[in-house]
Amino acid sequence: MIHLPVLRWGKPYESLEVDQVVHFLTGEAMARVSQANPGLLQRDLRRAAQARDVLRQFRPQELLEKIKQAADLYLKETLPVGDGTQSPEEFVKLQSASTGLPEHMCRFNMQKNHFVLTHMDQILDALTRGLDLEILSRGYGVESRGVVVSYQAQAPVLGVVLPSNSPGVHTLWLPVIPMQLGLVLKPGPQEPWTPYRMTAAFVQAGVPAEAISIYPGGPEMGAAVVTHCPRVMIFGGSATVEQYRGNPRVQAHGPGFSKILLGDDVVDQWEQYLDLMAESIFVNSGRGCINCSGIWASRHTREIAQALAERLGPVEVKPPDDPQAALAAFTVPDMARQIWELIEQELQEEGVEHMTAPYGPRLVEQERCAYLRPVIVHCESPEVAIAKREYMFPFCTVVKCPQEKMLEKIGPTLVCTAITNDPQWERQLVDATHIDRLNLGPIPTTRINWLQPHEGNIVEFLYRARALQLSPQRLEALKSQCNLA
């Protein structure tokens, strides 16, 4: 059985306190994981500046090349992980066995991480609006139009408190290394695999091991990362997002409440968009914040809900190694039952109809885990409680609401796909500050353009623009250096 140590700026550390990662179906122990403690983290962060220093020995372009090499190592090669080695297929099986995600979805998430790593130069070019990364490295420089600009790193490292439920979130911290900032990762208890494998790939590709630390542990370790790291990315529920709202140190990622809005000018042709709606709800077993949890229209809502229920309602639970498996297991005891009991209570409210009820029980309990089969609910009004819910399985409400009331009623929305050709409504959608990512036209909510920011631009989170002036002599020298003389 593999042992995953604490990584303290690249150096393995075996703790006296050890946790186990177990197979969600069999209970078999798959890894021993050393547990860190807040005091250890606090001591190590005194050397955080060194993580940035070792990365600044390389130019940003050199780090980008190493990141691209790491992409292929991560996807294709057997790598040293912990006190053993791990092939890509072993990684997939371990990740599936601890998270409950079907194996083919784990492979898909590997491909997604690989894509982001191999296109990192384009992604950073887009997120920085074409800024030369040497300017971030030096702290100042001259833009192509001859103007001096300065950007200051707000921290030497980024702390990341990771979840266990979806391996796809790792794409959000991957741009940090080529920006010459170190990483302090607190992995999710059921998903330590990606941080360790990605770190191994980075180091094999020549990224200094001293730039990365990994601190497994319980909730107290997540709290310690948030407390002691000057910049933190954290994942959690609505309460977590509210707790850190307005805190400039913390970028909190929570439920997406992503939605599809059908305009009055297209809603009579709703059948044309049924595939798009089903894909948005169902991809990745509905676990992502970009999965659609609400479809809003002024009419035909019951027909839409019925059609979606006919398509998704019959989906059955299958073993995680089945290529056709579409549902992920809930591996935390009683979580699925608690969610289903809450849904059952809200289904009793007037104006709410459970459309997938005719297709069999939704809660499927097994010896060591449980599943929730897809749930489609029709809501006669946006005022019912269930219209404001999101869950980490294929769950969607179809809400009847006049078009002129939608933007007032939908609430915070990570991804909004608005299908309309109404220019006046499009203008209102563009101006809506409670929508983060806006898709104008028939685009699934789950189709992400990585050249655009996701729930906050990580470059703007980690760097701030500031004023800096140069004497005429130094300005001319810098222009010459940048070939702008």
C-alpha positions as CSV (number, residue, x, y, z in Angstrom):
1,M,0.0,0.0,0.0
2,I,1.4,3.4,-1.0
3,H,2.3,6.0,1.5
4,L,1.7,9.7,0.7
5,P,3.9,11.9,2.8
6,V,3.4,15.6,3.7
7,L,5.5,17.5,1.2
8,R,7.3,20.5,2.9
9,W,8.7,22.5,0.0
10,G,9.4,19.4,-1.9
11,K,10.8,17.3,1.0
12,P,8.7,14.3,2.1
13,Y,7.8,14.2,5.8
14,E,6.2,11.2,7.4
15,S,3.9,12.1,10.2
16,L,3.1,10.0,13.3
17,E,-0.6,10.7,12.5
18,V,-1.8,8.8,9.4
19,D,-5.1,8.6,7.7
20,Q,-6.2,6.0,5.1
21,V,-7.9,6.4,1.7
22,V,-10.3,3.5,1.2
23,H,-12.2,2.0,-1.7
24,F,-15.7,3.3,-1.6
25,L,-17.2,-0.1,-2.6
26,T,-15.0,-2.6,-0.7
27,G,-13.5,-0.6,2.2
28,E,-10.0,-1.7,1.1
29,A,-7.3,0.7,2.2
30,M,-5.5,2.0,-0.9
31,A,-3.1,4.6,0.7
32,R,-1.7,5.7,4.0
33,V,-1.6,9.5,4.1
34,S,0.5,11.4,6.6
35,Q,-1.5,14.2,8.3
36,A,-0.1,17.6,8.7
37,N,-1.0,20.0,11.5
38,P,-1.4,23.8,11.6
39,G,1.8,24.4,13.5
40,L,3.8,22.6,10.8
41,L,2.2,24.7,8.1
42,Q,2.8,27.9,10.1
43,R,6.5,27.1,10.5
44,D,7.0,26.2,6.9
45,L,5.3,29.4,5.6
46,R,8.2,31.4,7.1
47,R,10.1,30.1,4.0
48,A,7.3,30.9,1.5
49,A,9.4,33.6,-0.2
50,Q,12.0,30.9,-1.2
51,A,9.3,29.2,-3.3
52,R,9.0,32.3,-5.4
53,D,12.7,32.8,-5.5
54,V,13.5,29.4,-6.9
55,L,10.9,29.9,-9.7
56,R,12.3,33.3,-10.6
57,Q,15.5,31.6,-11.5
58,F,13.7,30.6,-14.7
59,R,12.1,33.0,-17.2
60,P,8.3,32.6,-17.5
61,Q,8.7,31.1,-21.0
62,E,11.0,28.5,-19.6
63,L,8.5,27.5,-17.0
64,L,5.8,27.4,-19.6
65,E,7.9,24.9,-21.6
66,K,8.3,22.8,-18.4
67,I,4.6,22.9,-17.8
68,K,4.0,21.5,-21.3
69,Q,6.4,18.7,-20.7
70,A,4.7,18.0,-17.4
71,A,1.3,17.7,-19.2
72,D,2.5,14.7,-21.2
73,L,4.2,13.1,-18.1
74,Y,1.0,13.5,-16.1
75,L,-1.2,12.0,-18.8
76,K,1.0,9.2,-20.2
77,E,3.9,8.2,-17.9
78,T,4.5,6.2,-14.8
79,L,5.6,8.6,-12.1
80,P,7.1,8.4,-8.6
81,V,4.3,9.1,-6.2
82,G,4.8,8.8,-2.4
83,D,6.9,5.8,-1.7
84,G,5.9,4.0,-4.9
85,T,5.2,4.6,-8.5
86,Q,1.9,5.2,-10.3
87,S,0.9,4.6,-13.9
88,P,-1.9,6.6,-15.6
89,E,-4.3,3.6,-15.4
90,E,-3.5,3.1,-11.7
91,F,-4.2,6.8,-11.1
92,V,-7.6,6.5,-12.8
93,K,-8.6,3.4,-10.8
94,L,-7.4,5.0,-7.5
95,Q,-9.2,8.2,-8.1
96,S,-12.4,6.5,-9.1
97,A,-12.2,4.1,-6.2
98,S,-12.0,6.9,-3.6
99,T,-14.2,9.6,-5.1
100,G,-17.0,7.4,-6.6
101,L,-16.6,9.0,-10.0
102,P,-16.8,6.5,-12.9
103,E,-13.4,5.6,-14.4
104,H,-14.1,7.1,-17.8
105,M,-15.0,10.4,-16.2
106,C,-11.6,10.3,-14.4
107,R,-9.9,9.8,-17.7
108,F,-11.9,12.7,-19.2
109,N,-10.7,15.0,-16.3
110,M,-7.1,13.9,-17.0
111,Q,-7.5,15.0,-20.6
112,K,-9.0,18.3,-19.4
113,N,-6.0,19.0,-17.1
114,H,-3.7,18.0,-20.0
115,F,-5.4,20.4,-22.3
116,V,-5.0,23.3,-19.8
117,L,-1.3,22.6,-19.3
118,T,-0.5,22.3,-23.0
119,H,-2.3,25.5,-23.8
120,M,-1.1,27.5,-20.7
121,D,0.7,30.1,-22.8
122,Q,-2.5,30.9,-24.6
123,I,-4.5,30.9,-21.4
124,L,-2.2,33.3,-19.6
125,D,-2.0,35.5,-22.7
126,A,-5.8,35.8,-22.6
127,L,-6.1,36.3,-18.9
128,T,-3.4,39.0,-18.9
129,R,-4.9,40.6,-22.0
130,G,-1.6,40.1,-23.9
131,L,0.7,41.2,-21.2
132,D,4.3,40.1,-21.6
133,L,4.9,37.7,-18.6
134,E,8.4,39.2,-18.2
135,I,6.6,42.2,-16.8
136,L,5.1,40.1,-14.1
137,S,8.5,38.5,-13.4
138,R,10.4,41.8,-13.3
139,G,7.6,43.7,-11.6
140,Y,7.6,46.4,-14.3
141,G,8.1,46.8,-18.0
142,V,7.1,48.6,-21.1
143,E,4.0,47.7,-23.1
144,S,4.1,47.6,-26.9
145,R,2.7,51.1,-27.0
146,G,5.7,52.4,-25.0
147,V,3.9,52.9,-21.7
148,V,5.6,51.8,-18.4
149,V,3.4,49.4,-16.4
150,S,4.0,47.7,-13.1
151,Y,2.4,44.7,-11.5
152,Q,3.1,43.5,-8.0
153,A,2.6,40.0,-6.7
154,Q,0.3,40.0,-3.7
155,A,1.9,36.8,-2.1
156,P,4.9,34.6,-2.8
157,V,2.6,31.5,-2.8
158,L,-1.1,30.6,-3.4
159,G,-2.8,28.4,-0.8
160,V,-5.4,26.1,-2.2
161,V,-8.0,24.2,-0.1
162,L,-9.2,21.5,-2.5
163,P,-12.5,19.4,-2.4
164,S,-12.9,15.7,-2.9
165,N,-16.1,15.7,-5.0
166,S,-14.7,16.8,-8.5
167,P,-11.2,16.3,-9.9
168,G,-12.0,18.9,-12.5
169,V,-11.3,21.9,-10.1
170,H,-7.6,21.4,-10.4
171,T,-7.5,23.3,-13.7
172,L,-8.0,26.5,-11.7
173,W,-4.6,26.4,-9.8
174,L,-2.5,25.1,-12.7
175,P,-1.6,28.6,-14.0
176,V,0.2,29.5,-10.7
177,I,3.7,28.0,-11.4
178,P,4.4,29.8,-14.7
179,M,3.4,33.0,-12.9
180,Q,6.4,32.3,-10.6
181,L,4.4,31.8,-7.5
182,G,4.7,28.8,-5.2
183,L,1.8,26.4,-4.2
184,V,0.5,25.3,-0.8
185,L,-2.0,22.6,-1.5
186,K,-4.4,21.1,1.0
187,P,-5.9,18.1,-0.8
188,G,-9.4,16.7,-0.3
189,P,-9.5,13.6,1.9
190,Q,-10.9,11.4,-0.8
191,E,-8.9,13.0,-3.7
192,P,-5.2,13.4,-2.8
193,W,-4.2,11.7,-6.1
194,T,-4.2,14.7,-8.5
195,P,-2.0,17.1,-6.3
196,Y,0.6,14.4,-5.8
197,R,0.6,13.2,-9.4
198,M,0.7,16.7,-10.8
199,T,3.5,17.7,-8.5
200,A,5.5,14.6,-9.6
201,A,5.0,15.6,-13.2
202,F,6.1,19.1,-12.5
203,V,9.3,18.0,-10.8
204,Q,10.1,15.4,-13.5
205,A,9.8,18.2,-16.0
206,G,12.3,20.4,-14.2
207,V,10.1,22.6,-12.0
208,P,11.9,23.1,-8.6
209,A,10.4,20.8,-6.0
210,E,11.0,23.5,-3.4
211,A,8.1,25.5,-5.0
212,I,5.4,23.2,-3.9
213,S,4.1,22.0,-0.5
214,I,1.2,19.5,0.1
215,Y,-0.4,19.4,3.5
216,P,-3.0,16.6,3.9
217,G,-5.2,16.8,7.0
218,G,-8.7,17.4,8.4
219,P,-10.8,20.6,8.4
220,E,-8.3,22.3,10.8
221,M,-5.7,22.2,8.0
222,G,-8.0,23.9,5.6
223,A,-8.7,26.6,8.2
224,A,-4.9,27.0,8.7
225,V,-4.2,27.5,5.0
226,V,-6.9,30.2,4.9
227,T,-5.6,31.8,8.0
228,H,-1.9,31.9,7.2
229,C,-1.6,32.1,3.4
230,P,-1.9,35.7,2.2
231,R,-3.8,34.6,-0.9
232,V,-6.1,31.5,-0.9
233,M,-8.4,29.7,-3.3
234,I,-11.0,27.6,-1.5
235,F,-13.9,25.4,-2.5
236,G,-17.1,24.8,-0.5
237,G,-20.8,25.3,-0.1
238,S,-22.9,28.5,0.0
239,A,-21.9,29.1,3.6
240,T,-18.2,29.1,2.7
241,V,-18.8,31.5,-0.2
242,E,-20.8,33.9,2.1
243,Q,-18.2,33.6,4.9
244,Y,-15.4,35.0,2.6
245,R,-17.5,37.3,0.4
246,G,-15.7,40.6,0.2
247,N,-12.4,39.2,1.6
248,P,-9.7,40.3,-0.9
249,R,-7.4,37.5,0.4
250,V,-9.8,34.7,-0.5
251,Q,-11.2,33.5,-3.8
252,A,-14.1,31.2,-2.8
253,H,-15.6,28.8,-5.3
254,G,-19.0,27.4,-4.4
255,P,-22.2,26.2,-6.0
256,G,-22.7,27.6,-9.4
257,F,-26.5,27.8,-9.7
258,S,-25.8,27.7,-13.4
259,K,-28.9,28.2,-15.6
260,I,-30.4,28.1,-19.1
261,L,-32.8,30.9,-19.9
262,L,-35.2,30.5,-22.9
263,G,-36.3,33.8,-24.3
264,D,-39.9,34.4,-25.4
265,D,-38.8,34.7,-29.0
266,V,-37.4,31.1,-29.1
267,V,-39.3,29.2,-26.4
268,D,-41.9,27.8,-28.8
269,Q,-39.0,25.9,-30.4
270,W,-37.8,24.4,-27.1
271,E,-37.4,20.9,-28.6
272,Q,-34.4,22.1,-30.6
273,Y,-32.5,22.7,-27.4
274,L,-33.4,19.5,-25.5
275,D,-30.0,17.9,-26.2
276,L,-28.2,21.1,-25.0
277,M,-30.3,21.1,-21.8
278,A,-29.7,17.4,-21.1
279,E,-26.0,17.7,-21.7
280,S,-25.7,20.7,-19.4
281,I,-27.5,18.8,-16.6
282,F,-25.9,15.4,-17.0
283,V,-22.2,15.7,-18.0
284,N,-19.7,14.7,-15.3
285,S,-22.6,13.2,-13.3
286,G,-23.8,16.7,-12.5
287,R,-21.0,17.3,-10.1
288,G,-19.7,20.6,-11.4
289,C,-20.6,24.1,-10.6
290,I,-21.0,24.6,-14.3
291,N,-23.7,21.9,-14.6
292,C,-27.2,23.4,-15.2
293,S,-29.4,23.3,-12.1
294,G,-32.2,25.5,-13.4
295,I,-34.0,26.0,-16.7
296,W,-36.2,29.1,-16.9
297,A,-38.9,29.9,-19.4
298,S,-42.2,31.8,-19.5
299,R,-44.2,28.9,-21.1
300,H,-43.9,25.2,-22.1
301,T,-42.1,24.5,-18.8
302,R,-44.0,21.4,-18.0
303,E,-43.4,19.9,-21.4
304,I,-39.7,20.7,-21.1
305,A,-39.6,19.1,-17.7
306,Q,-41.5,16.0,-19.0
307,A,-39.1,15.6,-21.9
308,L,-36.0,15.9,-19.7
309,A,-37.5,13.4,-17.2
310,E,-38.2,10.9,-20.0
311,R,-34.6,11.2,-21.2
312,L,-32.7,11.2,-17.8
313,G,-35.2,9.5,-15.4
314,P,-34.4,5.9,-16.6
315,V,-30.7,6.2,-16.0
316,E,-29.5,3.4,-13.7
317,V,-26.6,2.9,-11.4
318,K,-23.7,1.0,-13.0
319,P,-20.3,-0.1,-11.7
320,P,-17.5,2.5,-11.8
321,D,-15.5,0.5,-14.4
322,D,-18.5,0.3,-16.8
323,P,-17.8,2.5,-19.8
324,Q,-21.5,3.4,-19.8
325,A,-21.6,4.4,-16.1
326,A,-23.1,7.9,-15.8
327,L,-23.6,8.4,-12.1
328,A,-21.0,9.0,-9.4
329,A,-21.4,7.5,-5.9
330,F,-21.7,9.5,-2.7
331,T,-18.9,8.0,-0.6
332,V,-19.5,10.0,2.6
333,P,-21.9,8.1,4.8
334,D,-25.5,9.2,4.9
335,M,-24.9,12.2,2.6
336,A,-27.1,11.0,-0.2
337,R,-29.9,10.0,2.2
338,Q,-29.8,13.5,3.8
339,I,-29.9,15.2,0.4
340,W,-32.8,13.1,-0.7
341,E,-34.8,13.7,2.5
342,L,-34.4,17.4,2.0
343,I,-35.5,17.1,-1.6
344,E,-38.5,15.0,-0.5
345,Q,-39.6,17.7,2.0
346,E,-39.4,20.4,-0.7
347,L,-41.3,18.3,-3.2
348,Q,-44.4,18.7,-1.0
349,E,-44.7,22.4,-1.6
350,E,-47.6,23.6,-3.7
351,G,-46.6,24.3,-7.3
352,V,-43.8,21.7,-7.3
353,E,-44.0,18.4,-9.3
354,H,-41.4,15.6,-9.3
355,M,-41.2,14.7,-13.0
356,T,-38.8,11.7,-12.6
357,A,-41.0,10.0,-10.0
358,P,-42.5,7.5,-12.6
359,Y,-39.0,6.2,-13.4
360,G,-38.3,4.4,-10.1
361,P,-36.6,5.3,-6.8
362,R,-34.1,8.1,-6.9
363,L,-32.1,7.1,-3.8
364,V,-30.1,3.8,-4.3
365,E,-28.3,2.7,-1.2
366,Q,-25.5,0.1,-1.2
367,E,-23.5,-1.4,1.6
368,R,-20.8,1.3,1.7
369,C,-22.1,4.1,-0.5
370,A,-25.2,5.5,-2.1
371,Y,-26.3,7.0,-5.4
372,L,-28.9,9.6,-6.4
373,R,-30.4,9.0,-9.8
374,P,-31.3,12.1,-11.9
375,V,-34.1,14.3,-10.6
376,I,-36.1,16.8,-12.7
377,V,-38.6,19.0,-10.9
378,H,-41.2,21.4,-12.4
379,C,-41.9,24.6,-10.6
380,E,-44.9,26.8,-11.3
381,S,-43.2,29.8,-9.8
382,P,-39.6,30.9,-8.9
383,E,-40.8,31.5,-5.4
384,V,-40.8,27.9,-4.3
385,A,-37.9,26.8,-2.2
386,I,-36.6,24.0,-4.5
387,A,-36.2,26.5,-7.4
388,K,-33.2,27.9,-5.5
389,R,-31.4,24.6,-4.9
390,E,-28.3,22.9,-6.4
391,Y,-27.0,19.5,-5.6
392,M,-23.9,17.5,-6.8
393,F,-25.7,15.0,-8.9
394,P,-27.9,15.4,-12.1
395,F,-30.6,17.7,-10.5
396,C,-32.5,20.4,-12.3
397,T,-35.6,22.5,-11.8
398,V,-37.6,23.8,-14.7
399,V,-39.1,27.1,-13.6
400,K,-42.0,29.0,-15.1
401,C,-41.3,32.7,-14.9
402,P,-42.1,35.7,-17.2
403,Q,-39.1,36.8,-19.2
404,E,-39.2,40.3,-17.8
405,K,-38.9,38.9,-14.2
406,M,-36.1,36.4,-14.9
407,L,-33.1,38.6,-14.2
408,E,-34.7,39.8,-11.0
409,K,-35.5,36.3,-9.8
410,I,-32.6,34.0,-10.9
411,G,-30.2,35.0,-8.2
412,P,-26.4,34.6,-8.4
413,T,-25.5,32.5,-11.5
414,L,-22.0,31.3,-12.4
415,V,-22.9,30.3,-16.0
416,C,-26.0,31.6,-17.7
417,T,-26.9,30.3,-21.2
418,A,-29.4,32.7,-22.6
419,I,-31.1,31.5,-25.8
420,T,-32.6,34.5,-27.5
421,N,-32.4,36.9,-30.4
422,D,-34.0,39.8,-28.5
423,P,-31.4,42.7,-28.6
424,Q,-33.0,44.5,-25.7
425,W,-33.0,41.5,-23.4
426,E,-29.4,40.7,-24.5
427,R,-28.4,44.1,-23.3
428,Q,-30.0,43.5,-20.0
429,L,-28.2,40.1,-19.7
430,V,-24.8,41.7,-20.5
431,D,-25.4,44.3,-17.8
432,A,-26.5,41.8,-15.2
433,T,-23.8,41.8,-12.5
434,H,-25.0,38.7,-10.8
435,I,-24.1,36.6,-13.9
436,D,-20.4,35.5,-14.0
437,R,-20.1,33.7,-17.3
438,L,-22.6,34.6,-20.0
439,N,-23.3,32.5,-23.1
440,L,-25.4,34.2,-25.7
441,G,-27.0,31.6,-27.8
442,P,-27.3,27.8,-27.6
443,I,-24.1,26.8,-25.8
444,P,-24.2,24.2,-23.0
445,T,-23.4,25.6,-19.6
446,T,-20.7,22.9,-19.3
447,R,-18.7,24.1,-22.4
448,I,-15.9,26.2,-21.0
449,N,-13.6,28.5,-23.0
450,W,-10.3,28.3,-21.0
451,L,-9.2,31.6,-22.6
452,Q,-11.7,33.4,-20.4
453,P,-11.7,33.8,-16.6
454,H,-13.6,31.4,-14.4
455,E,-15.3,32.9,-11.4
456,G,-12.6,35.5,-11.0
457,N,-9.4,36.1,-13.0
458,I,-6.6,34.4,-11.1
459,V,-4.0,36.8,-12.6
460,E,-5.9,39.8,-11.1
461,F,-6.3,37.9,-7.8
462,L,-2.6,37.3,-7.5
463,Y,-1.1,40.5,-9.0
464,R,-2.2,44.1,-8.7
465,A,-1.4,47.0,-11.1
466,R,0.3,49.9,-9.5
467,A,2.1,53.1,-10.5
468,L,5.8,53.1,-11.2
469,Q,7.9,55.8,-12.9
470,L,11.3,55.5,-14.5
471,S,13.9,58.2,-15.1
472,P,14.3,59.1,-18.8
473,Q,17.6,57.3,-18.9
474,R,16.3,54.1,-17.4
475,L,13.2,54.2,-19.6
476,E,15.3,54.4,-22.7
477,A,17.4,51.5,-21.5
478,L,14.4,49.4,-20.8
479,K,12.8,50.2,-24.2
480,S,16.0,49.1,-25.8
481,Q,16.0,45.9,-23.8
482,C,12.4,45.2,-24.9
483,N,13.2,46.1,-28.5
484,L,10.8,49.1,-28.4
485,A,13.4,51.9,-28.9
